[in-house]
Amino acid sequence: MSRHRMIRSMNYEDEYYDEEDEYSRSVEDNYCISPSTAAQFTWTREKNVNFASYMNSEEVIDEGDEDAEEDDSSSRNSLNDSANSARLRLSDVDQAKLNSCLEEARNILGESVSEAVMVDVIIQNQYNLEAAVNQLLTQQDVPKPQREPRQRRNRTQAPPASNSGFASATVTHLPDDNSTTFPCPTECMPSTMAALTVTTSGPTVVTPSASSAKGTIGFQEEDVPAVPRQTPSTSPVAGRKPGLKMKADTASLSSTFTPKTGSKKATGIGTALDVGDGEGTSRSSADSSLRSAVESMGLEGDECTIQASVDSMKSLATSKTRSKVSKLDVMAEYAKRHGDKDLLNLVVIGHVDAGKSTLMGHLLYQLGSVNKKTMHKYEQESKKLGKSSFAFAWVLDETEEERSRGVTMDVAQTRFETAKKIVTLLDAPGHKDFIPNMITGTSQADVAVLVINATRGEFETGFDAGGQTREHALLARSLGVGQIIVAVNKMDTVEWSQERYQLITKKLGQFLSRQAGFREGDVTFVPCSGLSGENLSKPPTVPELVSWYSPATTLVEQIDKLRPPVRPIDKPFRLNVSDVFSRVGSGFNVAGRVGSGFVQPGDKVFIMPAAMNATVKNVYIDDSAETVAFAGDHINMTLSGVDMVNVNIGSCLCDPAFPAKSATKIRAKIVIFSIDVPITKGFPVVFHYQSINEPAVIKRLLSQLNRNTGEVVKRKPRCLVKNSSASVEIELERSLCLELYTDFKDLGRFMLRSGGHTIAAGVVEEVFVVLTKIIFTA
Amino acid sequence: MKLLHRDMDKNNSGSVTLIPEENEDMWHTYNLVAVGDTLRSTTIRKVQTESSTGSVNVSRVRTTLTIQVEGIDFDTQACVLRISGRNISENQYVKMGAYHTLLLEMNRQFTLNKQEWDSIALERIDQACDPAQHADLVAIIMQEGIAHLCLITPSMTLVRAKIETSIPRKRKGLCDQHTKGLHRFYNQIIQAFQRHVNFDIVKCVLIASPGFVKDHFMDYLFAEAQKMDDKTLIENKSKFVLVHSSSGFKHSLKEVLADPAITARLADTKAAGEVKALDDFYTMLQTDPDRAYYGVKHCERAAEHQAIETLLISDELFRSQDITQRKRYVNLVDSVRENGGEVRLFSSLHVSGEQLGQLSGVAAILRFPMPEEDGDEDDDSDDD
């Protein structure tokens, strides 16, 4: 009641209006629109606007609508823009010529033809006024018979019967496409043109009968090269196709007057794009020239209307169909790219100070990846610090701290080539505090080189409890490394003694095959010396070694013998981000290894768990731009359409059609290593997955399993003791993108660590996806 | 905490009057107050008066209220305790049964009345009123890209700041980005440090990390302190201790507190004691699984057989809203004490207490092995 009384006794004037009287007013409040807005948006007669230009632009839009109801707006817009873009590219002189021609033409034709049409025709006729006017006049007559089939085709929407504006718009539209691309192809790739004419059947005048929806499909199958613009987008959902095709039809129909070369060029572009997309329909002997076409087209892509529309259509296409359609070609491309050389991701592991970095640094030097000048510089500088033996390690240890401490701290990545392989080298740190980094490196590798220090006493400390040799080997095996080369390093310190070598190989051989689970044939041993460079890439010369080491295989030869793994190229795209950094000139980059599938510039990717879309701008492998990257490649990508803060180390870039699952809770099968304290429920661990380490808790012990057979030994055990196997539920602090082991072998593995020790290796069996998720980025 | 007045009859029902003096006392109070108790304290209440003509006057008055507790809310960051309930004593401003939320403040006395003061509650009062100076400890647990700034008091571990930045990896020719990222990260830690650490209270600062991050950070910190001319930091350099930890996550604090070099320095901080007790439990589980039990049912069964040597129990269990639940745990504790066992009450705010909480909240080391009975497997499932 009091409230009501309050209202009754209230002085309305005071309550409501006193505050607003004086403040928050501007001039504009008294008018319905501000002068500036008025100037921008209201039409005034004084401004001498060409009315026809308004009408024309509308017509073009209309036409687009009729042509392809289902067509996406972006392609339409880009088509509309074509006239402008053609104009924009003119030089000053040409612009002047154009203007004078335009004026003359207007005098002759009046307002019957829109300005844009005129511009196009004039440009086409190279500023020849007479020719242009002739063409414009003939055009006005020509289109009439063409309208018939068009109307029939457009079942839903019949265009208004007669207006020359419309007719001319139809015409304009088509030369647009050709004329915009006109200047460049003729100049820059005559060779391509020549090659292309061989492969394509040339522009054919298509009869109107090919216009019904049914007809179009047949049309597409039979005469693909003639309808070049669609081929790159063969993928889109079927419903979109007819619309597209009609547009192409009209192109060919009205090409009665367009120069032949024009449509041929379109063909060229189409096919060239095809190859770029990896789904070329007419790949031929002219492969290399096509490639160059792709490149030159790629450079131009931004301006080129066709390219733009193709791109936008392509991006709209669901990747599902795309990956299906293009699978074969991708495989072919994949086989072709690597040729006879296989790609191999190789990680170098071993106890701290085993000489991993030095060994690999020297190998890189011997293979010519490091030039003499740099090496000399390293030698001088390391000598200054009193660490001349670290000169080769400096090749890989690049940060100041690593050099001054003489310890590798983070994984270094380089690339080298041998006779048979292209090797991505990952140099892992050996110190036990940097095992998280080592896990990151190893999870990206296919094969490993285990470096052993042969020095008396050193091998023993590295191999016995507390040394990293065992832990590294176990980690490597659990992370999916199947083949391992044991490089018995520093053999020069033991005078290349055969007994020492045999002792080490025997001990390690037993351990690796029995405990770590490597197959006997997949473990090979090489005696070498990283510092002196003996037996790395050249056959040994030291007499002590030659006397007993035969047949002599060098480390490089051993690497050549490794078999590359089968890569999951046919699976949906996945990339776990291992680094995010910005680089001058290219926005921000993400780096990582393609886990499965492939990626191309222009692809849409989905970022999980941020749940955001982004577009791949460029793909770099080893700092050189590539058109496609496959599973197993270590790549850098520049992304657009997303902010840097949304992509963290550990984010997963994936195929928008098959987004990765992200969850905070998983069910997993784990194999427990030798541990000091048993695992109970509630045990806090660090969860290592790909490049991420996250705190996690073992929520529940589901069952203890038989290590060999996988049978359930005990349900709900109270604790898990060492060397057992179990099925557990793990809860993560933040949601991570995880894959089932059954779906993606490489991406389904993880490691658990606690208190500086690796306690278990596991595979993901089930991901409990949270339906509603709110993600905070800290 | 200061105990002003204590009035209990032989049934252990009665009231105590306390004055909280520091943040930690709020935590103790939080553990003391249970639903159903009555609490009397002075508070500020907005009172609306209406005159005979209908005009309404709103004024804030300070008054003393007694409420029957219905809700308890503790904010660990601000160390503020809010207790809501209904008024049970009529006064001139507040009617009977009107709801009110008491905000317990530092240095303002309150009176708590319980139907029954059990051993745990009484022990808590003794513990809270222990005048021995406790060492407050700051720990910075870090690894490249992640850092936790924790304040450790005898019964609380408070994460004052969590710093997370992505540091670009080292990369051919782009090593300076890595260094830049690292320095940005260090600067953030220093800022947090200056905001949250008061050297009048803090006796020791632990910097823990794997690898060389701690050394690097320490150098950077004092280089910056020199640059900024931060006197307090330079004067207190002796309070800094570097410790090794396996990671930068919060649970690594456990390793830090178990470090023998640190335990010597901390003397008998409760946190370190708890860590040790939990470690003992795990060691026992490894060596003789039949002598280490966890879960209420198992522990109760062991207590029946007078088998418990050390009982580890989280204080979380005593905050249970359900009186019978609380009683069950109190009885367990009492029976262990009766039989000469040791009881360790873990603070659920410490890392070790957190882990015990995950492990059903109660665990026991037994005097003699008791083989596990099969068939009671189902009870674990309803514990979480």
Interface residues (C-beta under 8 A of the other chain):
Chain A: M1 S2 R5 M6 S9 E398 T399 E400 E401 E402 R405 M409 D410 V411 A412 Q413 T414 H431 D433 F434 P436 S578 D579 V580 F581 S582 R583 A591 N648 I649 D676 V677 P678 T680 K681 G682 F683 P684 V686 N693 P695 V697 K699 R700 R715 K716 R718 C719 V721 R753 S754 G755 G756 H757 A778
Chain B: E50 G54 V56 Q143 G145 K162 E164 S166 P168 R169 K170 R171 K172 L174 C175 Q177 H178 T179 P210 G211 F212 H216 H244 S246 S247 F249 K250 H251 S252 K254 E255 D279 Y282 T283 L285 Q286 P289 Y294 V351 E354 Q355 L356 G357 Q358 L359 S360 E372 E377 D380 S381 D384
